[in-house]
Amino acid sequence: QAQLVESGGGSVQAGGSLRLSCTASGYSYRRVCMGWFRQRPGEEREAVAAIASDGVAAYADSVKGRFIISRDNLKTTIDLQMNSLKPEDTAMYYCAAGWPGPCVVRIGPYGAYDRGVWGQGTQVTVSS
């Protein structure tokens, strides 16, 4: 059974860093797009970063220059290095993989994301 498991969330002060990891199992994700999403309480889910099998990455404007997504196709993992964290980065962060269509970060609802495999999420809290 295809499964994604996130780890690395926690609490940090503004300006600090955290590194999230997502481990995939039960399916070969080496050739599919994988990405990170987040959802703040009371808000819609938003795409944060996506990375294609060849390593080409895309980012939401709100995290460009601060977050770095990477993947290890041998281990079937993706990481999200989050630097210069802000209180507005506080959210539940989810890993997803294998949605149909281009490997991009889209603003607003995008149904294709829902057709991927999703993890259970890991909480990130940034205090001011």
C-alpha positions in Angstrom: 0.0 0.0 0.0 1.4 3.4 -1.0 2.2 5.4 2.1 4.0 8.7 2.9 5.2 9.5 6.4 6.3 13.0 7.5 8.7 13.8 10.3 10.7 16.7 11.6 8.0 19.1 12.6 8.2 21.0 15.9 8.3 24.4 17.5 10.9 27.1 16.8 11.3 30.8 17.3 11.0 33.2 14.4 14.2 33.3 12.4 15.0 29.7 13.2 15.2 26.6 11.0 13.5 23.3 10.7 14.0 20.4 8.3 11.0 18.2 7.4 11.4 14.7 5.9 9.0 12.5 4.0 9.6 8.8 3.5 7.7 7.0 0.8 6.9 3.3 0.8 4.7 0.8 -1.0 5.2 2.4 -4.4 8.0 3.6 -6.6 8.0 7.3 -6.5 11.2 7.8 -8.3 9.6 9.1 -11.5 6.8 11.1 -10.1 6.4 14.6 -8.8 6.5 15.0 -5.0 5.9 18.1 -2.9 5.1 19.8 0.3 1.9 21.5 1.2 0.6 23.3 4.3 -2.6 24.2 5.9 -3.2 26.9 8.6 -6.2 26.6 10.9 -9.3 27.9 9.1 -7.5 28.3 5.8 -7.3 26.4 2.6 -4.4 24.1 1.9 -1.6 25.7 -0.1 1.2 24.3 -2.1 4.6 25.2 -0.8 7.1 23.4 -3.0 7.3 20.7 -5.6 10.1 18.7 -7.1 10.2 16.6 -10.2 12.0 13.3 -10.6 14.9 15.2 -12.3 15.3 17.5 -9.4 13.7 20.6 -10.9 11.9 22.5 -8.1 9.1 25.0 -7.9 8.2 27.2 -4.9 5.4 29.3 -3.7 6.4 33.0 -3.7 5.9 33.2 0.1 8.8 30.7 0.7 11.2 31.5 -2.2 14.7 32.1 -0.9 13.9 30.6 2.5 12.8 27.0 1.8 14.6 24.4 -0.1 13.1 21.1 -1.3 15.3 18.2 -2.2 14.8 14.5 -3.0 16.7 11.3 -2.8 15.4 8.9 -5.4 17.4 6.0 -4.0 15.8 6.4 -0.5 12.5 7.6 -2.0 12.5 10.6 0.4 12.0 14.3 0.1 13.1 16.9 2.5 12.1 20.5 3.1 14.7 22.7 4.6 13.0 25.7 6.1 15.1 28.7 7.1 14.3 32.2 8.3 11.0 30.9 9.6 8.2 33.4 10.3 5.1 33.1 12.5 3.0 32.9 9.4 4.7 29.7 8.4 2.9 28.0 11.3 0.8 25.3 9.8 0.3 21.6 9.4 2.7 20.5 6.7 1.9 17.6 4.4 3.9 15.6 1.9 2.2 14.4 -1.3 3.3 12.5 -4.4 2.2 11.3 -7.7 -0.6 13.8 -8.6 -1.4 13.9 -12.4 -0.3 16.8 -14.5 2.7 19.2 -14.3 5.0 19.3 -11.3 4.2 22.8 -10.3 3.0 24.9 -7.4 -0.4 26.4 -8.1 -2.1 29.1 -6.2 -5.6 28.3 -5.1 -7.6 25.1 -5.4 -6.1 22.5 -7.8 -8.0 19.3 -8.0 -5.1 17.3 -9.4 -3.3 17.5 -6.0 -6.1 15.6 -4.4 -5.5 12.7 -6.7 -2.0 12.1 -5.3 -0.9 10.1 -2.3 -0.8 12.1 1.0 0.8 11.8 4.3 -0.8 12.5 7.7 1.1 15.7 8.3 3.5 17.2 10.8 2.9 20.4 12.8 5.3 23.3 12.5 4.9 26.2 15.0 6.9 29.4 14.8 6.7 31.8 17.7 7.5 35.5 17.5 
